[in-house]
Amino acid sequence: MYSHVLMVVAILSLAAGLDYLPDQEVLRTVLWLSLFLSTITYYFGLLANGVYNHRRPFTMQNFLLTIITLALGTGAFLLRASTPELIICLALVAGIVWANPNE
C-alpha cells in the first residue's frame, strides 16, 4: 500500500517540477535534481510492486540500468554535453533497459 502512495507522490512531484521548467527564476540544478529524484522514486515504487507482475517483472537489473541511464542523461544535461554520440549511447542504454532478457 505504501509503495503506491510513494509512486503517487513521485508523480505529483514530477508534475510540479515540470510546471517550473518555463520559469527562468528557478535554479536549474535544483529543478533537474528534483526531477531526477522524483523519477528514481517512481521507479523504486515500480520495483517494489514488481512482485505482483508475473508476466514481465521489473527486476533489480532493470532498476539499476534505469538509474544509470537517468544519471547519465542528467549528467549530460548538467555538463551541457549534447553531442550526437552521447545521445545515441543513451538511447542504446535505454533500449537495453527495456529489453526483456528472459524472453
C-alpha positions in Angstrom: 0.0 0.0 0.0 2.7 2.5 0.9 4.6 1.9 -2.3 1.6 3.1 -4.2 1.4 6.2 -2.1 5.2 6.7 -2.8 4.5 6.4 -6.6 1.7 8.9 -6.5 3.8 11.4 -4.5 6.7 10.9 -7.1 4.3 11.5 -10.0 2.9 14.7 -8.3 6.4 15.9 -7.6 7.4 15.2 -11.2 4.4 17.2 -12.5 5.2 20.1 -10.2 8.8 20.1 -11.4 7.7 20.1 -15.0 5.5 23.1 -14.2 8.6 25.0 -13.1 10.5 24.3 -16.3 9.4 27.5 -18.1 10.2 29.7 -15.1 13.6 31.3 -15.6 14.0 32.3 -11.9 14.2 28.7 -10.7 17.7 27.3 -10.2 18.1 24.7 -13.0 20.4 22.4 -11.0 17.8 22.1 -8.2 15.0 21.7 -10.7 16.8 18.9 -12.6 17.9 17.2 -9.4 14.2 17.3 -8.2 13.0 15.8 -11.5 15.8 13.1 -11.3 14.9 12.1 -7.7 11.2 12.0 -8.5 11.8 9.7 -11.4 14.1 7.5 -9.3 11.4 7.4 -6.6 8.8 6.4 -9.1 10.9 3.6 -10.5 11.7 2.4 -7.0 8.0 2.1 -6.4 7.7 0.0 -9.6 10.5 -2.2 -8.3 8.7 -2.7 -5.0 5.5 -3.6 -6.8 7.3 -5.9 -9.3 6.5 -9.0 -7.3 2.9 -8.7 -8.5 3.7 -8.6 -12.2 4.5 -12.2 -13.1 4.5 -11.8 -16.9 7.3 -9.2 -17.0 8.6 -8.2 -13.6 10.6 -5.1 -13.1 13.8 -6.6 -11.8 16.7 -5.1 -9.9 18.8 -5.2 -13.1 16.2 -3.1 -14.9 16.1 -0.7 -11.9 19.8 -0.3 -11.9 20.0 0.2 -15.6 17.3 2.8 -15.4 19.1 4.6 -12.7 22.3 4.6 -14.7 20.5 5.9 -17.8 18.9 8.7 -15.8 22.2 9.6 -14.1 24.0 9.8 -17.5 21.2 11.8 -19.0 21.1 14.2 -16.1 24.9 14.5 -16.1 24.9 15.2 -19.8 22.4 17.9 -19.3 24.2 19.5 -16.4 27.5 19.4 -18.3 25.8 20.7 -21.5 27.3 17.8 -23.4 24.6 17.2 -26.0 26.7 15.5 -28.7 25.0 13.1 -31.1 27.3 10.3 -30.0 26.2 10.7 -26.3 22.5 10.8 -27.4 23.0 7.6 -29.3 24.7 5.9 -26.4 22.0 6.9 -24.0 19.4 5.6 -26.5 21.2 2.3 -26.6 21.3 2.0 -22.9 17.6 2.9 -22.7 16.9 0.1 -25.2 18.9 -2.3 -23.1 16.9 -1.3 -20.0 13.6 -2.1 -21.6 14.6 -5.2 -23.4 13.5 -8.3 -21.6 16.4 -10.7 -21.4 14.2 -13.6 -20.2 12.3 -13.9 -23.4 
